[in-house]
């Protein structure tokens, strides 16, 4: 269990979660339009999963 948590706490994982959280927060509060941050978030999430698949 500790190994999974240690692997989860990685810089790219934290950045991905922060970007997804920012996307959700900005859309909910209406501060930014979704079209401004969706490409960046999509790129980060796809990179995150591509790296995870290559490691497996």
ZILIN-V670962 format. One line per field, one symbol per residue. ss: DSSP state (~ for helix, > for strand, _ for the rest). phi: phi as a letter, one per 40 degrees, with the letter a starting at -180 (. if undefined). burial: I if it has 24 or more other ideal C-beta (glycine too) atoms within 12 Angstrom, else O. A space follows every 10 residues. Layout:
ss = ???
phi = ???
burial = ???
This chain:
ss = _~~~~~~~__ ~~~~~~~~~~ ~~~~~~~~~_ ___~~~~~~~ ~~~~~~~~~~ ~~~~~_
phi = .ccccccccb cccccccccc cccccccccg cbccccbccc cccccccdcc cccccc
burial = OOOOOOOOOO OOOOOIOOIO OOIOOOOOOO OOOOOOOOOO IOOIIOOIOO OOOOOO
